[in-house]
Every structure is written in structure tokens, then in C-alpha cells.
């Protein structure tokens, strides 16, 4: 039985107050006569700031008939894009205005059933001509109802000089050594677990509900506990096992017991060896600052945030980045979606096409340190140099429908002493 997607009063109140930004309705015009395009952004603040400071001016200069209204749905106290996608689905079923034109990131396989019912617009060369510029790897991972336009992945960042000094102080390498021996850097997830125990207090990860840098470390542990098989955690696998309705308490308990329990054991085992005995910083900025201030040696971080911070000189000079060789942490290409019933469909399509232009793709690399969705051949050659350490063709996925049980299980089993 397919669930009916109707927002609660609380969700409506939250949506109306997100970031203090008002929503346009029915293709409203701005004061200067331009047509407003509402863009929902649930990514971290660096992406919202990039949109506000760079993409919005570029897009509006190229498309003077439109004004982007950016709404940060990932703001504190808000529920992300989920309630807004639910609202768009309900609006489709009742022939009402969804009061949204564009989702900066969203999986068109959610809400369950919405794709089959025609909520998400199919993307073609006709309505988004620049989709023809996208590389094969991007298209292969697309549903055909999304616009993949920037790539990133959770990686490990570590201070090589700090680690080398620790080894010298412990007498494990000779004094005067100037290059960190490779055997002291983990390359697989089991090696990382061992490294954390061998270097107590030198690693941490943020709470999984505050940033993907924490969430995707936790989901990497879950994948480790499930034979490194991302196919276990697809939308289809979830629906087949748990249906399309809201999860019950019994469902959440069943997921944690069957799929997550071994991961919780691994994470509980390393907790005494984490920085500050497992204080778990809140948010990407907090954990990155620990690395910046040289309080810790290693942490998880988004590749785009890492490269951006290094480019700005915000990380220690000898900060290095690594991917896990056995199975990288979750990441991939962020994909935008457009509701077929968008308030301003033409404006949404114009934005989608702009995101895959050379101008916008160069901004992806230069400004936020992301992977381009188009061929490097179309961009200045010097841009690739900083990506040599982090580019990978193996990017596991973990469907968002499995996420609520992850957060519930982590807080109740790994960090019950922390208030959410």
C-alpha cells in the first residue's frame, strides 16, 4: 500500500521559517519584474554560500529574466528537503502548487512511489541540452530523472608532519626522518580501525546527523559489516523488506539488529581511542577545526571541503588526503531534480542547463573543490592537479531511506550519553 504524503502542521511551520527566507508562490515575480525560481538546498553551508556568492550572480547575469530564491533547508531546526519533496508529491496528487521549482540535491527514487506517479521530470537533451556534456560515469549513475553536476566524497585527511613527529617521539622511526613511511597510513577500513587504536586521541568523526563527513563514516562501518555490499542498502531493497509506509519502532529495531549491529560493535570498540574519549564534534566545521588547530592527526572530511580548505591555506601545510582501497566511503555526484509540477518549470530547466555549462563547472572545481560532471578536457588543465589523491571510480551508495534507522541506532547504541 502506497503511503499518502501529507505534511504535518509542524513540517509546514518549519518549512515556512527555514533560514528566514520567504517562498514564492505560483511563479511570483520579484520587485523588478523577474520571475522567481525557488531553489531548495539541503547541502552543507559551503554549498549554500557557493550558490549565494557565485552561482546565483553568474546565473542571473546569463538569465536576466529569472531571480533565484535560495532556501537552505539544511539549516538548524529544519528537516532538509524531505518534507518539501513530500509536499510536492502531495501537490501533484491534488493538482496544487508545490511552491518549489528546483531541488539542489535529491534522489528521484524518493519519496517511494513518486517517480512512478510522475513527480520528477525526465531529463533529456531536448529540455537540458548541456546534459550531453556529462561524462559517462555521471550518466551511468543517473536515473535519467536527475541532473548530476558536482562530485564529492568523504575521504580521510591527515597531518603527515604531526604523525611523523609522534612516531619519532615513540621511537618507531629514527630521529631526523623527513618522510612519513607509508606503512603508518591506513589504506583499508580494518587498517583504519587498527590505526585509531594505535594512535589514541588522534582521530575523531562528527555526529552522523550533523554532516555527511560523520554520516558516511558510520555508513562505511555498516557496509563493512555487510560484506562491503552497497546493494543491500538500495531504495528497492528497503521497500521490498519494509514497504513504503513510515517505519515503526519494531522496524527500526529490526534494521539495527539485522543490518547495523556489527557496525555498532566496531564503533563502540574504537570509542575509547577517539579524541576526548568520543566527544563527537557537531558539524563539519567543528571537526575540521580540530585538524586545523593540530589537535588531532586524522579525521573524515568531504573531498570538496578538504581541497577548498587546503587551497585557502586553512589546513596544516603537510595535510594529505587518502581514499580507502578496499571500499571508499560513500559519496558520488550530487544530483539536482525538478518536479514535473514545478512552480516555474522554465526557470528550473534554465538553471539545470546552466549547472552543466563550462562556466559553472569551472566554478565547481575552483571555488568548492568538487569533481566536475563534464570531461576535464573542457576545463583548464591545471585544475586536475589537486585531485590526483582523491579521484576514484568506485563510489558506493547508501540510500537515504535507510538513514533514519542509522541515526536512531547510532545515538541509542554508540552515543546514548549525547543529547540530539
Secondary structure, DSSP 8 states (H G I E B T S, - for coil): --------HHHHHHHHHGGG-----SS-B-TTS-EEEEEEE-S-HHHHHHIIIIIHHHHHHH-TTEEEEEEETTSTT--TTHHHHHHHHHHHHHT---S--EESS--TT-STTTTTTT-B----TTT-GGGGGB-HHHHHT--SSSEEEEEEEEEEEEEHHHHHHHHHHTTSS-TT--S--GGGS--SHHHHHHHHHHTTTSEE---TTT-HHHHHHHHHHHHHHTTT-GGGGSHHHHHHHH-SS---HHHHHHHIIIIIHHHHHHHHHHHTTSGGGT---SSHHHHHHHHHTTS-SEEEEEHHHHHHHHHTT-S-TTEEEE--SSS--SEEEEEEB-BTT-TTHHHHHHHHHHHTSHHHHHHHHHHH--EESB-GGGS-GGGGGGGTTT--S------GGGHHHHHHHIIIII-TTS--
